Amino acid sequence: MIVPEFLTLIEKFFKLVFNLSLIYLTFVFINIGITYITSSSGEKIKEINKKFPLILIGIALLFFSFVIPKLIGAFFNISIDLFQ
């Protein structure tokens, strides 16, 4: 059986990953937006279009990292409040 303190440690780790990833993703969006607005060549726009699916995958992984502790807690019938 898993100790509840271990699950709260996992929860705190994933909250940290979530927050840091959210900050990083914000800066990436700002960077890509500025690059898209200021680019005059079609080559830069093609490069941005290649990066966009990677950002969407990053968003999906970001929200999975937020959900995983909740799923672990539900599996072991332990209540974990992610919004404390």
C-alpha positions, 0 to 999 in steps of 0.5 A, a space after each residue: 500500500 502506498 503511503 498518503 504522504 508519498 502521494 502528496 509529494 508526487 502531487 507537489 512535484 506535478 504542481 511544480 512541473 505544471 507551473 514551470 511549464 505554464 510559465 515556459 509555454 507563455 514565453 514560447 507563445 509570446 516569442 512565436 507571436 512576435 516572430 510571426 508578426 515581425 517576419 517578412 520572409 516565407 521561410 520564417 513562417 514555415 519554421 513557425 508552422 513546424 513549431 506549432 504542432 509541437 506546442 500543441 503536444 506540449 500543452 497536452 502533456 502539460 495538462 496530463 501532468 496536472 491530471 496524473 496525481 488525481 488519477 493515482 489518488 482515485 486508483 488508490 481511493 485517496 482524496 487528493 485536492 489539486 487546488 489547495 
